[in-house]
Amino acid sequence: MRVSKGVVTKKNIEDAAAKLFSSQGFNRVTMREIAKEAGCSHTLIYMHYKDKEDLLRQMTCPLLEQLESMLSELALDPVLTPPDRLRLVSKEVIAFCLFQRSATMILFQSAVPVALTEEQEDCDKLRSRIFGRLREAVIGCLSADRMDSAQTLYRIYLFMLHGMIMSFLDPPGDPTEQLYRASRLIDRCVDILLGGPESWLPPSIQKSLPY
C-alpha cells in the first residue's frame, strides 16, 4: 500500500507541476505553489525530487523517450527522401517544444550536473540520441563533396532550430497555430540550409553572384 500511495502522490505532484509550468512558466513557479496545487506539503515533494529542475527532468524523461522513438521511426522510413526526413524530424522537435514548453529547457540545456543520478543519466542519454538523430538527418542530405562541411552545417542547423523554437515560445501563444507557422518556416529554412545561403534570392540576383 505504501508503494501504491507513493506512486499516486508522485503523479499528483507532476500533474500539478505540469499545469503550473504551462500556465505560468517554469521560472515563475515555486515548489510551495506546486505542493499547494498537488494538495500536499512541500516537504513531501523533496522526498521525491531534489529540486524543481529535478522534478522537471523526471517529468520530461518519458516525453523525451517518446520523441526519440518517433525520430527513430522516421530515420528508418525507406519512403522518405533525405530532405523530407530532415523536415519531418525538425517538425517533430518543434511540436514537442511547443506542446511541452517547459521540457524545452531540458532538451536544449548545454550542461548537465557533474554527479548524475540514475534518472539524470537516462535523460541525458535520451538527449544524446535525439541530437544524434538530428545530426544523421542533416548529414543524410549532403552529397559526398559537402561532407567536409557536415559539422558546420549541423551547427548552423541547431542554431536555426533552437532560435526558431525560442522565438515561438516567448511570448506564448496557441501551440497549434504556432506549429502551423513554424512548419512552413522550417521548410523554407531547410531549403536554404541545403541549397546554400543564396538560395532564397531571386534567380536574376543569383546569376550575378561572383561565385
MODELLER restraints for C-alpha pairs under 7 A, 6 or more apart:
rsr = mdl.restraints
at = mdl.atoms
rsr.add(forms.Gaussian(group=physical.xy_distance, feature=features.Distance(at['CA:12:A'], at['CA:38:A']), mean=5.57, stdev=0.5))
rsr.add(forms.Gaussian(group=physical.xy_distance, feature=features.Distance(at['CA:13:A'], at['CA:34:A']), mean=6.87, stdev=0.5))
rsr.add(forms.Gaussian(group=physical.xy_distance, feature=features.Distance(at['CA:13:A'], at['CA:35:A']), mean=6.95, stdev=0.5))
rsr.add(forms.Gaussian(group=physical.xy_distance, feature=features.Distance(at['CA:13:A'], at['CA:38:A']), mean=5.20, stdev=0.5))
rsr.add(forms.Gaussian(group=physical.xy_distance, feature=features.Distance(at['CA:14:A'], at['CA:59:A']), mean=6.54, stdev=0.5))
rsr.add(forms.Gaussian(group=physical.xy_distance, feature=features.Distance(at['CA:16:A'], at['CA:34:A']), mean=5.90, stdev=0.5))
rsr.add(forms.Gaussian(group=physical.xy_distance, feature=features.Distance(at['CA:16:A'], at['CA:37:A']), mean=5.55, stdev=0.5))
rsr.add(forms.Gaussian(group=physical.xy_distance, feature=features.Distance(at['CA:16:A'], at['CA:38:A']), mean=5.26, stdev=0.5))
rsr.add(forms.Gaussian(group=physical.xy_distance, feature=features.Distance(at['CA:17:A'], at['CA:34:A']), mean=5.50, stdev=0.5))
rsr.add(forms.Gaussian(group=physical.xy_distance, feature=features.Distance(at['CA:20:A'], at['CA:29:A']), mean=6.71, stdev=0.5))
rsr.add(forms.Gaussian(group=physical.xy_distance, feature=features.Distance(at['CA:21:A'], at['CA:29:A']), mean=6.68, stdev=0.5))
rsr.add(forms.Gaussian(group=physical.xy_distance, feature=features.Distance(at['CA:21:A'], at['CA:102:A']), mean=6.41, stdev=0.5))
rsr.add(forms.Gaussian(group=physical.xy_distance, feature=features.Distance(at['CA:22:A'], at['CA:101:A']), mean=6.95, stdev=0.5))
rsr.add(forms.Gaussian(group=physical.xy_distance, feature=features.Distance(at['CA:25:A'], at['CA:102:A']), mean=6.98, stdev=0.5))
rsr.add(forms.Gaussian(group=physical.xy_distance, feature=features.Distance(at['CA:26:A'], at['CA:102:A']), mean=6.04, stdev=0.5))
rsr.add(forms.Gaussian(group=physical.xy_distance, feature=features.Distance(at['CA:31:A'], at['CA:42:A']), mean=6.31, stdev=0.5))
rsr.add(forms.Gaussian(group=physical.xy_distance, feature=features.Distance(at['CA:31:A'], at['CA:52:A']), mean=6.59, stdev=0.5))
rsr.add(forms.Gaussian(group=physical.xy_distance, feature=features.Distance(at['CA:32:A'], at['CA:42:A']), mean=5.38, stdev=0.5))
rsr.add(forms.Gaussian(group=physical.xy_distance, feature=features.Distance(at['CA:35:A'], at['CA:41:A']), mean=5.48, stdev=0.5))
rsr.add(forms.Gaussian(group=physical.xy_distance, feature=features.Distance(at['CA:35:A'], at['CA:42:A']), mean=5.00, stdev=0.5))
rsr.add(forms.Gaussian(group=physical.xy_distance, feature=features.Distance(at['CA:35:A'], at['CA:45:A']), mean=6.96, stdev=0.5))
rsr.add(forms.Gaussian(group=physical.xy_distance, feature=features.Distance(at['CA:49:A'], at['CA:55:A']), mean=5.50, stdev=0.5))
rsr.add(forms.Gaussian(group=physical.xy_distance, feature=features.Distance(at['CA:57:A'], at['CA:106:A']), mean=6.49, stdev=0.5))
rsr.add(forms.Gaussian(group=physical.xy_distance, feature=features.Distance(at['CA:58:A'], at['CA:119:A']), mean=6.76, stdev=0.5))
rsr.add(forms.Gaussian(group=physical.xy_distance, feature=features.Distance(at['CA:60:A'], at['CA:103:A']), mean=5.66, stdev=0.5))
rsr.add(forms.Gaussian(group=physical.xy_distance, feature=features.Distance(at['CA:61:A'], at['CA:123:A']), mean=5.24, stdev=0.5))
rsr.add(forms.Gaussian(group=physical.xy_distance, feature=features.Distance(at['CA:64:A'], at['CA:126:A']), mean=6.42, stdev=0.5))
rsr.add(forms.Gaussian(group=physical.xy_distance, feature=features.Distance(at['CA:65:A'], at['CA:126:A']), mean=6.46, stdev=0.5))
rsr.add(forms.Gaussian(group=physical.xy_distance, feature=features.Distance(at['CA:68:A'], at['CA:126:A']), mean=6.91, stdev=0.5))
rsr.add(forms.Gaussian(group=physical.xy_distance, feature=features.Distance(at['CA:68:A'], at['CA:129:A']), mean=6.92, stdev=0.5))
rsr.add(forms.Gaussian(group=physical.xy_distance, feature=features.Distance(at['CA:68:A'], at['CA:130:A']), mean=5.41, stdev=0.5))
rsr.add(forms.Gaussian(group=physical.xy_distance, feature=features.Distance(at['CA:71:A'], at['CA:89:A']), mean=5.95, stdev=0.5))
rsr.add(forms.Gaussian(group=physical.xy_distance, feature=features.Distance(at['CA:71:A'], at['CA:133:A']), mean=6.61, stdev=0.5))
rsr.add(forms.Gaussian(group=physical.xy_distance, feature=features.Distance(at['CA:74:A'], at['CA:85:A']), mean=6.61, stdev=0.5))
rsr.add(forms.Gaussian(group=physical.xy_distance, feature=features.Distance(at['CA:82:A'], at['CA:137:A']), mean=6.81, stdev=0.5))
rsr.add(forms.Gaussian(group=physical.xy_distance, feature=features.Distance(at['CA:82:A'], at['CA:140:A']), mean=5.76, stdev=0.5))
rsr.add(forms.Gaussian(group=physical.xy_distance, feature=features.Distance(at['CA:82:A'], at['CA:141:A']), mean=5.08, stdev=0.5))
rsr.add(forms.Gaussian(group=physical.xy_distance, feature=features.Distance(at['CA:83:A'], at['CA:141:A']), mean=5.84, stdev=0.5))
rsr.add(forms.Gaussian(group=physical.xy_distance, feature=features.Distance(at['CA:85:A'], at['CA:137:A']), mean=6.54, stdev=0.5))
rsr.add(forms.Gaussian(group=physical.xy_distance, feature=features.Distance(at['CA:86:A'], at['CA:137:A']), mean=5.08, stdev=0.5))
rsr.add(forms.Gaussian(group=physical.xy_distance, feature=features.Distance(at['CA:86:A'], at['CA:138:A']), mean=6.31, stdev=0.5))
rsr.add(forms.Gaussian(group=physical.xy_distance, feature=features.Distance(at['CA:87:A'], at['CA:186:A']), mean=6.92, stdev=0.5))
rsr.add(forms.Gaussian(group=physical.xy_distance, feature=features.Distance(at['CA:87:A'], at['CA:187:A']), mean=6.16, stdev=0.5))
rsr.add(forms.Gaussian(group=physical.xy_distance, feature=features.Distance(at['CA:87:A'], at['CA:190:A']), mean=6.82, stdev=0.5))
rsr.add(forms.Gaussian(group=physical.xy_distance, feature=features.Distance(at['CA:91:A'], at['CA:183:A']), mean=6.13, stdev=0.5))
rsr.add(forms.Gaussian(group=physical.xy_distance, feature=features.Distance(at['CA:94:A'], at['CA:165:A']), mean=6.29, stdev=0.5))
rsr.add(forms.Gaussian(group=physical.xy_distance, feature=features.Distance(at['CA:95:A'], at['CA:179:A']), mean=6.26, stdev=0.5))
rsr.add(forms.Gaussian(group=physical.xy_distance, feature=features.Distance(at['CA:97:A'], at['CA:103:A']), mean=6.71, stdev=0.5))
rsr.add(forms.Gaussian(group=physical.xy_distance, feature=features.Distance(at['CA:97:A'], at['CA:104:A']), mean=5.28, stdev=0.5))
rsr.add(forms.Gaussian(group=physical.xy_distance, feature=features.Distance(at['CA:98:A'], at['CA:169:A']), mean=6.78, stdev=0.5))
rsr.add(forms.Gaussian(group=physical.xy_distance, feature=features.Distance(at['CA:98:A'], at['CA:175:A']), mean=5.50, stdev=0.5))
rsr.add(forms.Gaussian(group=physical.xy_distance, feature=features.Distance(at['CA:99:A'], at['CA:175:A']), mean=6.05, stdev=0.5))
rsr.add(forms.Gaussian(group=physical.xy_distance, feature=features.Distance(at['CA:107:A'], at['CA:127:A']), mean=6.19, stdev=0.5))
rsr.add(forms.Gaussian(group=physical.xy_distance, feature=features.Distance(at['CA:135:A'], at['CA:154:A']), mean=6.17, stdev=0.5))
rsr.add(forms.Gaussian(group=physical.xy_distance, feature=features.Distance(at['CA:138:A'], at['CA:154:A']), mean=6.25, stdev=0.5))
rsr.add(forms.Gaussian(group=physical.xy_distance, feature=features.Distance(at['CA:139:A'], at['CA:150:A']), mean=6.07, stdev=0.5))
rsr.add(forms.Gaussian(group=physical.xy_distance, feature=features.Distance(at['CA:168:A'], at['CA:178:A']), mean=6.73, stdev=0.5))
rsr.add(forms.Gaussian(group=physical.xy_distance, feature=features.Distance(at['CA:192:A'], at['CA:199:A']), mean=5.52, stdev=0.5))
rsr.add(forms.Gaussian(group=physical.xy_distance, feature=features.Distance(at['CA:192:A'], at['CA:200:A']), mean=6.29, stdev=0.5))
rsr.add(forms.Gaussian(group=physical.xy_distance, feature=features.Distance(at['CA:198:A'], at['CA:206:A']), mean=6.85, stdev=0.5))
